Amino acid sequence: MKKSLIRSIKKILKLNMKKINKKLFKKVMSKFSTGITVVGINVKGINIAKTINSFTTLSISPPLVLFSLDKNASYLNKFKKSKFLSINILGKNQTDISNIFAKKDPKWKKVNFDLGEFKTPIIKNCLANLECKKTQLLMKGDHIIFICEVLNASFSDKIKPLIYFDSNYFN
């Protein structure tokens, strides 16, 4: 009786878990809904940006956030060398902006923006905008984690977030 009870508990605890592989890992992680950000830098007067959904708060005091870029991402070295950057948290009507900056060589001509105090591109009509100073880089797996101190911030209570879930936008 005791052995059958232990087997039943083990079966329940196993919960149909499978050995992880790259395909399964990507599918499982797509089940975590995220917001969408566009991280921007300004290099000698030229704006560069990437769509990022690997973004989170790290600390309230001091105000720190983090995001990651694939080690093969376009413009990676420019992001690594840049001291300041903007993080633009997209609103529900900004799917087109997310798609623009998800491309390898995005164009800014259809994007309304201003330059922040530290000359970073601040995209207009976002849910929120942050201007940050990069404080640390960490290399983990196939990504580089950027840790940044938030210097300036703004937000709108009138804009709803752009959500990404199961490899699709929800707005």
CNS distance restraints for C-alpha pairs under 8 A (distance, minus, plus):
assign (resid   1 and name CA) (resid   5 and name CA) 6.30 0.50 0.50
assign (resid   2 and name CA) (resid   6 and name CA) 6.32 0.50 0.50
assign (resid   3 and name CA) (resid   7 and name CA) 6.20 0.50 0.50
assign (resid   4 and name CA) (resid   8 and name CA) 6.12 0.50 0.50
assign (resid   5 and name CA) (resid   9 and name CA) 6.22 0.50 0.50
assign (resid   6 and name CA) (resid  10 and name CA) 6.13 0.50 0.50
assign (resid   7 and name CA) (resid  11 and name CA) 6.12 0.50 0.50
assign (resid   8 and name CA) (resid  12 and name CA) 6.19 0.50 0.50
assign (resid   9 and name CA) (resid  13 and name CA) 6.09 0.50 0.50
assign (resid  10 and name CA) (resid  14 and name CA) 6.06 0.50 0.50
assign (resid  11 and name CA) (resid  15 and name CA) 6.95 0.50 0.50
assign (resid  20 and name CA) (resid  24 and name CA) 6.13 0.50 0.50
assign (resid  20 and name CA) (resid  25 and name CA) 6.22 0.50 0.50
assign (resid  21 and name CA) (resid  25 and name CA) 5.96 0.50 0.50
assign (resid  22 and name CA) (resid  26 and name CA) 6.18 0.50 0.50
assign (resid  23 and name CA) (resid  27 and name CA) 6.29 0.50 0.50
assign (resid  24 and name CA) (resid  28 and name CA) 6.03 0.50 0.50
assign (resid  25 and name CA) (resid  29 and name CA) 6.09 0.50 0.50
assign (resid  26 and name CA) (resid  30 and name CA) 6.17 0.50 0.50
assign (resid  27 and name CA) (resid  31 and name CA) 6.95 0.50 0.50
assign (resid  27 and name CA) (resid 166 and name CA) 7.66 0.50 0.50
assign (resid  28 and name CA) (resid  32 and name CA) 7.68 0.50 0.50
assign (resid  30 and name CA) (resid 165 and name CA) 6.02 0.50 0.50
assign (resid  30 and name CA) (resid 166 and name CA) 4.53 0.50 0.50
assign (resid  30 and name CA) (resid 167 and name CA) 5.98 0.50 0.50
assign (resid  31 and name CA) (resid 165 and name CA) 6.03 0.50 0.50
assign (resid  31 and name CA) (resid 166 and name CA) 5.22 0.50 0.50
assign (resid  32 and name CA) (resid 165 and name CA) 6.36 0.50 0.50
assign (resid  32 and name CA) (resid 166 and name CA) 7.53 0.50 0.50
assign (resid  33 and name CA) (resid 163 and name CA) 6.59 0.50 0.50
assign (resid  33 and name CA) (resid 164 and name CA) 5.51 0.50 0.50
assign (resid  33 and name CA) (resid 165 and name CA) 4.48 0.50 0.50
assign (resid  33 and name CA) (resid 166 and name CA) 7.46 0.50 0.50
assign (resid  34 and name CA) (resid  53 and name CA) 6.26 0.50 0.50
assign (resid  34 and name CA) (resid  54 and name CA) 7.93 0.50 0.50
assign (resid  34 and name CA) (resid 163 and name CA) 5.70 0.50 0.50
assign (resid  34 and name CA) (resid 164 and name CA) 5.29 0.50 0.50
assign (resid  34 and name CA) (resid 165 and name CA) 6.71 0.50 0.50
assign (resid  35 and name CA) (resid  53 and name CA) 6.16 0.50 0.50
assign (resid  35 and name CA) (resid  89 and name CA) 7.29 0.50 0.50
assign (resid  35 and name CA) (resid  90 and name CA) 7.45 0.50 0.50
assign (resid  35 and name CA) (resid 161 and name CA) 6.70 0.50 0.50
assign (resid  35 and name CA) (resid 162 and name CA) 5.85 0.50 0.50
assign (resid  35 and name CA) (resid 163 and name CA) 4.74 0.50 0.50
assign (resid  35 and name CA) (resid 164 and name CA) 6.06 0.50 0.50
assign (resid  36 and name CA) (resid  51 and name CA) 7.08 0.50 0.50
assign (resid  36 and name CA) (resid  52 and name CA) 6.11 0.50 0.50
assign (resid  36 and name CA) (resid  53 and name CA) 4.88 0.50 0.50
assign (resid  36 and name CA) (resid  89 and name CA) 6.08 0.50 0.50
assign (resid  36 and name CA) (resid  90 and name CA) 5.71 0.50 0.50
assign (resid  36 and name CA) (resid  98 and name CA) 7.26 0.50 0.50
assign (resid  36 and name CA) (resid 162 and name CA) 6.18 0.50 0.50
assign (resid  36 and name CA) (resid 163 and name CA) 6.49 0.50 0.50
assign (resid  36 and name CA) (resid 164 and name CA) 6.83 0.50 0.50
assign (resid  37 and name CA) (resid  51 and name CA) 5.80 0.50 0.50
assign (resid  37 and name CA) (resid  52 and name CA) 5.15 0.50 0.50
assign (resid  37 and name CA) (resid  53 and name CA) 5.99 0.50 0.50
assign (resid  37 and name CA) (resid  55 and name CA) 7.55 0.50 0.50
assign (resid  37 and name CA) (resid  87 and name CA) 6.30 0.50 0.50
assign (resid  37 and name CA) (resid  88 and name CA) 5.25 0.50 0.50
assign (resid  37 and name CA) (resid  89 and name CA) 4.41 0.50 0.50
assign (resid  37 and name CA) (resid  90 and name CA) 5.60 0.50 0.50
assign (resid  37 and name CA) (resid  98 and name CA) 7.58 0.50 0.50
assign (resid  38 and name CA) (resid  49 and name CA) 6.33 0.50 0.50
assign (resid  38 and name CA) (resid  50 and name CA) 5.49 0.50 0.50
assign (resid  38 and name CA) (resid  51 and name CA) 4.44 0.50 0.50
assign (resid  38 and name CA) (resid  52 and name CA) 5.79 0.50 0.50
assign (resid  38 and name CA) (resid  86 and name CA) 7.95 0.50 0.50
assign (resid  38 and name CA) (resid  87 and name CA) 5.82 0.50 0.50
assign (resid  38 and name CA) (resid  88 and name CA) 5.07 0.50 0.50
assign (resid  38 and name CA) (resid  89 and name CA) 6.66 0.50 0.50
assign (resid  38 and name CA) (resid  90 and name CA) 7.32 0.50 0.50
assign (resid  38 and name CA) (resid  98 and name CA) 6.94 0.50 0.50
assign (resid  38 and name CA) (resid 101 and name CA) 7.05 0.50 0.50
assign (resid  39 and name CA) (resid  49 and name CA) 5.37 0.50 0.50
assign (resid  39 and name CA) (resid  50 and name CA) 5.47 0.50 0.50
assign (resid  39 and name CA) (resid  51 and name CA) 6.47 0.50 0.50
assign (resid  39 and name CA) (resid  52 and name CA) 6.78 0.50 0.50
assign (resid  39 and name CA) (resid  85 and name CA) 6.80 0.50 0.50
assign (resid  39 and name CA) (resid  86 and name CA) 5.51 0.50 0.50
assign (resid  39 and name CA) (resid  87 and name CA) 4.50 0.50 0.50
assign (resid  39 and name CA) (resid  88 and name CA) 6.23 0.50 0.50
assign (resid  40 and name CA) (resid  47 and name CA) 6.89 0.50 0.50
assign (resid  40 and name CA) (resid  48 and name CA) 5.60 0.50 0.50
assign (resid  40 and name CA) (resid  49 and name CA) 4.10 0.50 0.50
assign (resid  40 and name CA) (resid  50 and name CA) 6.68 0.50 0.50
assign (resid  40 and name CA) (resid  85 and name CA) 5.52 0.50 0.50
assign (resid  40 and name CA) (resid  86 and name CA) 5.00 0.50 0.50
assign (resid  40 and name CA) (resid  87 and name CA) 6.47 0.50 0.50
assign (resid  40 and name CA) (resid  88 and name CA) 7.88 0.50 0.50
assign (resid  40 and name CA) (resid 120 and name CA) 6.40 0.50 0.50
assign (resid  40 and name CA) (resid 121 and name CA) 5.77 0.50 0.50
assign (resid  40 and name CA) (resid 122 and name CA) 7.81 0.50 0.50
assign (resid  41 and name CA) (resid  47 and name CA) 5.78 0.50 0.50
assign (resid  41 and name CA) (resid  48 and name CA) 5.35 0.50 0.50
assign (resid  41 and name CA) (resid  49 and name CA) 6.29 0.50 0.50
assign (resid  41 and name CA) (resid  79 and name CA) 6.96 0.50 0.50
assign (resid  41 and name CA) (resid  82 and name CA) 6.87 0.50 0.50
assign (resid  41 and name CA) (resid  84 and name CA) 6.79 0.50 0.50
assign (resid  41 and name CA) (resid  85 and name CA) 4.80 0.50 0.50
assign (resid  41 and name CA) (resid  86 and name CA) 6.49 0.50 0.50
assign (resid  41 and name CA) (resid 120 and name CA) 5.29 0.50 0.50
assign (resid  41 and name CA) (resid 121 and name CA) 6.50 0.50 0.50
assign (resid  42 and name CA) (resid  46 and name CA) 5.38 0.50 0.50
assign (resid  42 and name CA) (resid  47 and name CA) 4.46 0.50 0.50
assign (resid  42 and name CA) (resid  48 and name CA) 6.19 0.50 0.50
assign (resid  42 and name CA) (resid  82 and name CA) 7.87 0.50 0.50
assign (resid  42 and name CA) (resid  85 and name CA) 7.59 0.50 0.50
assign (resid  42 and name CA) (resid 119 and name CA) 6.40 0.50 0.50
assign (resid  42 and name CA) (resid 120 and name CA) 5.42 0.50 0.50
assign (resid  42 and name CA) (resid 121 and name CA) 6.89 0.50 0.50
assign (resid  43 and name CA) (resid  47 and name CA) 6.40 0.50 0.50
assign (resid  43 and name CA) (resid  48 and name CA) 7.48 0.50 0.50
assign (resid  43 and name CA) (resid  78 and name CA) 7.48 0.50 0.50
assign (resid  43 and name CA) (resid  82 and name CA) 7.41 0.50 0.50
assign (resid  47 and name CA) (resid 108 and name CA) 7.91 0.50 0.50
assign (resid  47 and name CA) (resid 120 and name CA) 7.67 0.50 0.50
assign (resid  47 and name CA) (resid 121 and name CA) 6.63 0.50 0.50
assign (resid  48 and name CA) (resid  75 and name CA) 7.77 0.50 0.50
assign (resid  49 and name CA) (resid 101 and name CA) 6.14 0.50 0.50
assign (resid  49 and name CA) (resid 106 and name CA) 7.66 0.50 0.50
assign (resid  50 and name CA) (resid 101 and name CA) 4.91 0.50 0.50
assign (resid  50 and name CA) (resid 102 and name CA) 6.01 0.50 0.50
assign (resid  50 and name CA) (resid 103 and name CA) 7.99 0.50 0.50
assign (resid  51 and name CA) (resid  98 and name CA) 5.73 0.50 0.50
assign (resid  51 and name CA) (resid  99 and name CA) 7.63 0.50 0.50
assign (resid  51 and name CA) (resid 101 and name CA) 5.08 0.50 0.50
assign (resid  51 and name CA) (resid 102 and name CA) 5.02 0.50 0.50
assign (resid  52 and name CA) (resid  67 and name CA) 7.41 0.50 0.50
assign (resid  52 and name CA) (resid  68 and name CA) 7.67 0.50 0.50
assign (resid  52 and name CA) (resid  69 and name CA) 7.74 0.50 0.50
assign (resid  53 and name CA) (resid  67 and name CA) 7.87 0.50 0.50
assign (resid  54 and name CA) (resid  67 and name CA) 5.26 0.50 0.50
assign (resid  54 and name CA) (resid  68 and name CA) 5.85 0.50 0.50
assign (resid  55 and name CA) (resid  65 and name CA) 7.31 0.50 0.50
assign (resid  55 and name CA) (resid  66 and name CA) 5.64 0.50 0.50
assign (resid  55 and name CA) (resid  67 and name CA) 4.27 0.50 0.50
assign (resid  55 and name CA) (resid  68 and name CA) 7.12 0.50 0.50
assign (resid  56 and name CA) (resid  65 and name CA) 5.71 0.50 0.50
assign (resid  56 and name CA) (resid  66 and name CA) 5.57 0.50 0.50
assign (resid  56 and name CA) (resid  67 and name CA) 6.61 0.50 0.50
assign (resid  57 and name CA) (resid  64 and name CA) 6.25 0.50 0.50
assign (resid  57 and name CA) (resid  65 and name CA) 4.35 0.50 0.50
assign (resid  57 and name CA) (resid  66 and name CA) 6.41 0.50 0.50
assign (resid  58 and name CA) (resid  63 and name CA) 7.67 0.50 0.50
assign (resid  58 and name CA) (resid  64 and name CA) 5.18 0.50 0.50
assign (resid  58 and name CA) (resid  65 and name CA) 4.84 0.50 0.50
assign (resid  58 and name CA) (resid  66 and name CA) 6.34 0.50 0.50
assign (resid  59 and name CA) (resid  63 and name CA) 5.39 0.50 0.50
assign (resid  59 and name CA) (resid  64 and name CA) 4.85 0.50 0.50
assign (resid  59 and name CA) (resid  65 and name CA) 6.83 0.50 0.50
assign (resid  60 and name CA) (resid  64 and name CA) 6.52 0.50 0.50
assign (resid  62 and name CA) (resid 149 and name CA) 7.30 0.50 0.50
assign (resid  63 and name CA) (resid 149 and name CA) 5.75 0.50 0.50
assign (resid  63 and name CA) (resid 150 and name CA) 5.54 0.50 0.50
assign (resid  64 and name CA) (resid 147 and name CA) 6.87 0.50 0.50
assign (resid  64 and name CA) (resid 148 and name CA) 5.53 0.50 0.50
assign (resid  64 and name CA) (resid 149 and name CA) 4.54 0.50 0.50
assign (resid  64 and name CA) (resid 150 and name CA) 5.90 0.50 0.50
assign (resid  65 and name CA) (resid 147 and name CA) 5.96 0.50 0.50
assign (resid  65 and name CA) (resid 148 and name CA) 5.42 0.50 0.50
assign (resid  65 and name CA) (resid 149 and name CA) 6.54 0.50 0.50
assign (resid  65 and name CA) (resid 150 and name CA) 7.13 0.50 0.50
assign (resid  66 and name CA) (resid 145 and name CA) 6.72 0.50 0.50
assign (resid  66 and name CA) (resid 146 and name CA) 5.44 0.50 0.50
assign (resid  66 and name CA) (resid 147 and name CA) 4.54 0.50 0.50
assign (resid  66 and name CA) (resid 148 and name CA) 6.06 0.50 0.50
assign (resid  67 and name CA) (resid 145 and name CA) 5.77 0.50 0.50
assign (resid  67 and name CA) (resid 146 and name CA) 5.44 0.50 0.50
assign (resid  67 and name CA) (resid 147 and name CA) 6.96 0.50 0.50
assign (resid  68 and name CA) (resid 143 and name CA) 6.12 0.50 0.50
assign (resid  68 and name CA) (resid 144 and name CA) 5.39 0.50 0.50
assign (resid  68 and name CA) (resid 145 and name CA) 4.28 0.50 0.50
assign (resid  68 and name CA) (resid 146 and name CA) 5.83 0.50 0.50
assign (resid  69 and name CA) (resid  73 and name CA) 6.42 0.50 0.50
assign (resid  69 and name CA) (resid  76 and name CA) 7.48 0.50 0.50
assign (resid  69 and name CA) (resid 143 and name CA) 5.40 0.50 0.50
assign (resid  69 and name CA) (resid 144 and name CA) 5.40 0.50 0.50
assign (resid  69 and name CA) (resid 145 and name CA) 6.67 0.50 0.50
assign (resid  69 and name CA) (resid 146 and name CA) 7.95 0.50 0.50
assign (resid  70 and name CA) (resid 142 and name CA) 5.98 0.50 0.50
assign (resid  70 and name CA) (resid 143 and name CA) 4.31 0.50 0.50
assign (resid  70 and name CA) (resid 144 and name CA) 6.36 0.50 0.50
assign (resid  71 and name CA) (resid  76 and name CA) 7.11 0.50 0.50
assign (resid  71 and name CA) (resid 142 and name CA) 5.74 0.50 0.50
assign (resid  71 and name CA) (resid 143 and name CA) 5.09 0.50 0.50
assign (resid  71 and name CA) (resid 144 and name CA) 6.25 0.50 0.50
assign (resid  72 and name CA) (resid  76 and name CA) 7.25 0.50 0.50
assign (resid  74 and name CA) (resid 104 and name CA) 6.09 0.50 0.50
assign (resid  74 and name CA) (resid 105 and name CA) 7.76 0.50 0.50
assign (resid  75 and name CA) (resid  79 and name CA) 6.44 0.50 0.50
assign (resid  76 and name CA) (resid  80 and name CA) 6.17 0.50 0.50
assign (resid  77 and name CA) (resid  81 and name CA) 6.15 0.50 0.50
assign (resid  78 and name CA) (resid  82 and name CA) 6.03 0.50 0.50
assign (resid  80 and name CA) (resid 137 and name CA) 7.76 0.50 0.50
assign (resid  82 and name CA) (resid 134 and name CA) 7.62 0.50 0.50
assign (resid  83 and name CA) (resid 133 and name CA) 5.83 0.50 0.50
assign (resid  83 and name CA) (resid 134 and name CA) 5.52 0.50 0.50
assign (resid  84 and name CA) (resid 118 and name CA) 6.59 0.50 0.50
assign (resid  84 and name CA) (resid 120 and name CA) 6.90 0.50 0.50
assign (resid  84 and name CA) (resid 131 and name CA) 7.34 0.50 0.50
assign (resid  84 and name CA) (resid 132 and name CA) 5.62 0.50 0.50
assign (resid  84 and name CA) (resid 133 and name CA) 4.50 0.50 0.50
assign (resid  84 and name CA) (resid 134 and name CA) 5.94 0.50 0.50
assign (resid  85 and name CA) (resid 118 and name CA) 7.99 0.50 0.50
assign (resid  85 and name CA) (resid 120 and name CA) 5.55 0.50 0.50
assign (resid  85 and name CA) (resid 121 and name CA) 7.87 0.50 0.50
assign (resid  85 and name CA) (resid 131 and name CA) 5.95 0.50 0.50
assign (resid  85 and name CA) (resid 132 and name CA) 5.34 0.50 0.50
assign (resid  85 and name CA) (resid 133 and name CA) 6.43 0.50 0.50
assign (resid  85 and name CA) (resid 134 and name CA) 7.28 0.50 0.50
assign (resid  86 and name CA) (resid 120 and name CA) 5.54 0.50 0.50
assign (resid  86 and name CA) (resid 121 and name CA) 6.26 0.50 0.50
assign (resid  86 and name CA) (resid 122 and name CA) 6.37 0.50 0.50
assign (resid  86 and name CA) (resid 129 and name CA) 7.07 0.50 0.50
assign (resid  86 and name CA) (resid 130 and name CA) 5.51 0.50 0.50
assign (resid  86 and name CA) (resid 131 and name CA) 4.45 0.50 0.50
assign (resid  86 and name CA) (resid 132 and name CA) 5.96 0.50 0.50
assign (resid  87 and name CA) (resid 122 and name CA) 7.82 0.50 0.50
assign (resid  87 and name CA) (resid 129 and name CA) 5.79 0.50 0.50
assign (resid  87 and name CA) (resid 130 and name CA) 5.01 0.50 0.50
assign (resid  87 and name CA) (resid 131 and name CA) 6.41 0.50 0.50
assign (resid  87 and name CA) (resid 132 and name CA) 7.60 0.50 0.50
assign (resid  88 and name CA) (resid 122 and name CA) 6.67 0.50 0.50
assign (resid  88 and name CA) (resid 123 and name CA) 6.29 0.50 0.50
assign (resid  88 and name CA) (resid 126 and name CA) 6.49 0.50 0.50
assign (resid  88 and name CA) (resid 127 and name CA) 7.84 0.50 0.50
assign (resid  88 and name CA) (resid 128 and name CA) 6.11 0.50 0.50
assign (resid  88 and name CA) (resid 129 and name CA) 4.51 0.50 0.50
assign (resid  88 and name CA) (resid 130 and name CA) 6.36 0.50 0.50
assign (resid  89 and name CA) (resid 126 and name CA) 5.92 0.50 0.50
assign (resid  89 and name CA) (resid 127 and name CA) 5.60 0.50 0.50
assign (resid  89 and name CA) (resid 128 and name CA) 5.05 0.50 0.50
assign (resid  89 and name CA) (resid 129 and name CA) 5.98 0.50 0.50
assign (resid  89 and name CA) (resid 161 and name CA) 7.85 0.50 0.50
assign (resid  90 and name CA) (resid  94 and name CA) 5.99 0.50 0.50
assign (resid  90 and name CA) (resid  98 and name CA) 7.68 0.50 0.50
assign (resid  90 and name CA) (resid 126 and name CA) 4.93 0.50 0.50
assign (resid  90 and name CA) (resid 127 and name CA) 5.55 0.50 0.50
assign (resid  90 and name CA) (resid 128 and name CA) 7.18 0.50 0.50
assign (resid  90 and name CA) (resid 161 and name CA) 6.32 0.50 0.50
assign (resid  90 and name CA) (resid 162 and name CA) 5.77 0.50 0.50
assign (resid  91 and name CA) (resid 125 and name CA) 7.45 0.50 0.50
assign (resid  91 and name CA) (resid 126 and name CA) 5.22 0.50 0.50
assign (resid  91 and name CA) (resid 127 and name CA) 4.88 0.50 0.50
assign (resid  91 and name CA) (resid 159 and name CA) 5.95 0.50 0.50
assign (resid  91 and name CA) (resid 160 and name CA) 5.50 0.50 0.50
assign (resid  91 and name CA) (resid 161 and name CA) 4.37 0.50 0.50
assign (resid  91 and name CA) (resid 162 and name CA) 4.82 0.50 0.50
assign (resid  92 and name CA) (resid 159 and name CA) 7.32 0.50 0.50
assign (resid  92 and name CA) (resid 160 and name CA) 5.56 0.50 0.50
assign (resid  92 and name CA) (resid 161 and name CA) 4.93 0.50 0.50
assign (resid  92 and name CA) (resid 162 and name CA) 3.97 0.50 0.50
assign (resid  92 and name CA) (resid 163 and name CA) 7.36 0.50 0.50
assign (resid  92 and name CA) (resid 170 and name CA) 7.62 0.50 0.50
assign (resid  92 and name CA) (resid 171 and name CA) 4.54 0.50 0.50
assign (resid  93 and name CA) (resid 162 and name CA) 7.21 0.50 0.50
assign (resid  93 and name CA) (resid 171 and name CA) 6.95 0.50 0.50
assign (resid  94 and name CA) (resid  98 and name CA) 6.48 0.50 0.50
assign (resid  94 and name CA) (resid 126 and name CA) 7.84 0.50 0.50
assign (resid  94 and name CA) (resid 162 and name CA) 7.11 0.50 0.50
assign (resid  95 and name CA) (resid  99 and name CA) 6.24 0.50 0.50
assign (resid  95 and name CA) (resid 162 and name CA) 7.23 0.50 0.50
assign (resid  95 and name CA) (resid 169 and name CA) 7.44 0.50 0.50
assign (resid  96 and name CA) (resid 100 and name CA) 6.17 0.50 0.50
assign (resid  97 and name CA) (resid 101 and name CA) 6.41 0.50 0.50
assign (resid  97 and name CA) (resid 111 and name CA) 7.03 0.50 0.50
assign (resid  98 and name CA) (resid 102 and name CA) 6.16 0.50 0.50
assign (resid  99 and name CA) (resid 103 and name CA) 6.80 0.50 0.50
assign (resid 100 and name CA) (resid 106 and name CA) 5.59 0.50 0.50
assign (resid 100 and name CA) (resid 107 and name CA) 7.02 0.50 0.50
assign (resid 101 and name CA) (resid 105 and name CA) 7.84 0.50 0.50
assign (resid 101 and name CA) (resid 106 and name CA) 5.30 0.50 0.50
assign (resid 101 and name CA) (resid 107 and name CA) 7.85 0.50 0.50
assign (resid 102 and name CA) (resid 106 and name CA) 7.46 0.50 0.50
assign (resid 111 and name CA) (resid 123 and name CA) 7.20 0.50 0.50
assign (resid 112 and name CA) (resid 123 and name CA) 6.04 0.50 0.50
assign (resid 112 and name CA) (resid 124 and name CA) 5.67 0.50 0.50
assign (resid 113 and name CA) (resid 121 and name CA) 6.20 0.50 0.50
assign (resid 113 and name CA) (resid 122 and name CA) 5.32 0.50 0.50
assign (resid 113 and name CA) (resid 123 and name CA) 4.23 0.50 0.50
assign (resid 113 and name CA) (resid 124 and name CA) 5.13 0.50 0.50
assign (resid 114 and name CA) (resid 121 and name CA) 5.89 0.50 0.50
assign (resid 114 and name CA) (resid 122 and name CA) 5.28 0.50 0.50
assign (resid 114 and name CA) (resid 123 and name CA) 6.63 0.50 0.50
assign (resid 114 and name CA) (resid 124 and name CA) 7.27 0.50 0.50
assign (resid 115 and name CA) (resid 119 and name CA) 4.88 0.50 0.50
assign (resid 115 and name CA) (resid 120 and name CA) 5.23 0.50 0.50
assign (resid 115 and name CA) (resid 121 and name CA) 4.75 0.50 0.50
assign (resid 115 and name CA) (resid 122 and name CA) 5.68 0.50 0.50
assign (resid 116 and name CA) (resid 120 and name CA) 5.24 0.50 0.50
assign (resid 116 and name CA) (resid 121 and name CA) 6.39 0.50 0.50
assign (resid 116 and name CA) (resid 122 and name CA) 6.06 0.50 0.50
assign (resid 116 and name CA) (resid 131 and name CA) 7.13 0.50 0.50
assign (resid 118 and name CA) (resid 131 and name CA) 7.53 0.50 0.50
assign (resid 120 and name CA) (resid 131 and name CA) 7.13 0.50 0.50
assign (resid 122 and name CA) (resid 129 and name CA) 6.63 0.50 0.50
assign (resid 122 and name CA) (resid 131 and name CA) 7.97 0.50 0.50
assign (resid 123 and name CA) (resid 129 and name CA) 7.56 0.50 0.50
assign (resid 126 and name CA) (resid 155 and name CA) 7.52 0.50 0.50
assign (resid 126 and name CA) (resid 156 and name CA) 7.51 0.50 0.50
assign (resid 126 and name CA) (resid 159 and name CA) 7.35 0.50 0.50
assign (resid 127 and name CA) (resid 155 and name CA) 5.65 0.50 0.50
assign (resid 127 and name CA) (resid 156 and name CA) 5.43 0.50 0.50
assign (resid 127 and name CA) (resid 157 and name CA) 7.63 0.50 0.50
assign (resid 127 and name CA) (resid 159 and name CA) 5.40 0.50 0.50
assign (resid 127 and name CA) (resid 160 and name CA) 6.62 0.50 0.50
assign (resid 127 and name CA) (resid 161 and name CA) 6.29 0.50 0.50
assign (resid 128 and name CA) (resid 153 and name CA) 7.33 0.50 0.50
assign (resid 128 and name CA) (resid 154 and name CA) 5.52 0.50 0.50
assign (resid 128 and name CA) (resid 155 and name CA) 3.98 0.50 0.50
assign (resid 128 and name CA) (resid 156 and name CA) 6.32 0.50 0.50
assign (resid 129 and name CA) (resid 153 and name CA) 5.61 0.50 0.50
assign (resid 129 and name CA) (resid 154 and name CA) 5.33 0.50 0.50
assign (resid 129 and name CA) (resid 155 and name CA) 6.36 0.50 0.50
assign (resid 130 and name CA) (resid 150 and name CA) 6.46 0.50 0.50
assign (resid 130 and name CA) (resid 151 and name CA) 7.45 0.50 0.50
assign (resid 130 and name CA) (resid 152 and name CA) 5.75 0.50 0.50
assign (resid 130 and name CA) (resid 153 and name CA) 4.45 0.50 0.50
assign (resid 130 and name CA) (resid 154 and name CA) 6.69 0.50 0.50
assign (resid 131 and name CA) (resid 150 and name CA) 6.00 0.50 0.50
assign (resid 131 and name CA) (resid 151 and name CA) 5.70 0.50 0.50
assign (resid 131 and name CA) (resid 152 and name CA) 5.04 0.50 0.50
assign (resid 131 and name CA) (resid 153 and name CA) 6.30 0.50 0.50
assign (resid 132 and name CA) (resid 148 and name CA) 5.82 0.50 0.50
assign (resid 132 and name CA) (resid 149 and name CA) 5.36 0.50 0.50
assign (resid 132 and name CA) (resid 150 and name CA) 4.39 0.50 0.50
assign (resid 132 and name CA) (resid 151 and name CA) 5.23 0.50 0.50
assign (resid 132 and name CA) (resid 152 and name CA) 6.98 0.50 0.50
assign (resid 133 and name CA) (resid 148 and name CA) 5.38 0.50 0.50
assign (resid 133 and name CA) (resid 149 and name CA) 5.24 0.50 0.50
assign (resid 133 and name CA) (resid 150 and name CA) 6.59 0.50 0.50
assign (resid 133 and name CA) (resid 151 and name CA) 6.94 0.50 0.50
assign (resid 134 and name CA) (resid 146 and name CA) 6.84 0.50 0.50
assign (resid 134 and name CA) (resid 147 and name CA) 6.05 0.50 0.50
assign (resid 134 and name CA) (resid 148 and name CA) 4.28 0.50 0.50
assign (resid 134 and name CA) (resid 149 and name CA) 6.41 0.50 0.50
assign (resid 135 and name CA) (resid 146 and name CA) 7.72 0.50 0.50
assign (resid 135 and name CA) (resid 147 and name CA) 5.71 0.50 0.50
assign (resid 135 and name CA) (resid 148 and name CA) 5.21 0.50 0.50
assign (resid 135 and name CA) (resid 149 and name CA) 6.57 0.50 0.50
assign (resid 136 and name CA) (resid 146 and name CA) 6.07 0.50 0.50
assign (resid 136 and name CA) (resid 147 and name CA) 5.08 0.50 0.50
assign (resid 136 and name CA) (resid 148 and name CA) 6.97 0.50 0.50
assign (resid 137 and name CA) (resid 144 and name CA) 6.56 0.50 0.50
assign (resid 137 and name CA) (resid 145 and name CA) 5.56 0.50 0.50
assign (resid 137 and name CA) (resid 146 and name CA) 4.87 0.50 0.50
assign (resid 137 and name CA) (resid 147 and name CA) 6.25 0.50 0.50
assign (resid 138 and name CA) (resid 144 and name CA) 5.61 0.50 0.50
assign (resid 138 and name CA) (resid 145 and name CA) 4.97 0.50 0.50
assign (resid 138 and name CA) (resid 146 and name CA) 6.72 0.50 0.50
assign (resid 139 and name CA) (resid 143 and name CA) 6.20 0.50 0.50
assign (resid 139 and name CA) (resid 144 and name CA) 4.53 0.50 0.50
assign (resid 139 and name CA) (resid 145 and name CA) 6.24 0.50 0.50
assign (resid 140 and name CA) (resid 144 and name CA) 6.12 0.50 0.50
assign (resid 140 and name CA) (resid 145 and name CA) 7.27 0.50 0.50
assign (resid 160 and name CA) (resid 171 and name CA) 7.91 0.50 0.50
assign (resid 161 and name CA) (resid 171 and name CA) 7.08 0.50 0.50
assign (resid 162 and name CA) (resid 169 and name CA) 6.97 0.50 0.50
assign (resid 162 and name CA) (resid 170 and name CA) 6.34 0.50 0.50
assign (resid 162 and name CA) (resid 171 and name CA) 5.27 0.50 0.50
assign (resid 163 and name CA) (resid 169 and name CA) 5.67 0.50 0.50
assign (resid 163 and name CA) (resid 170 and name CA) 5.02 0.50 0.50
assign (resid 163 and name CA) (resid 171 and name CA) 6.27 0.50 0.50
assign (resid 164 and name CA) (resid 168 and name CA) 5.53 0.50 0.50
assign (resid 164 and name CA) (resid 169 and name CA) 4.56 0.50 0.50
assign (resid 164 and name CA) (resid 170 and name CA) 6.04 0.50 0.50
assign (resid 165 and name CA) (resid 169 and name CA) 6.41 0.50 0.50
assign (resid 165 and name CA) (resid 170 and name CA) 7.17 0.50 0.50
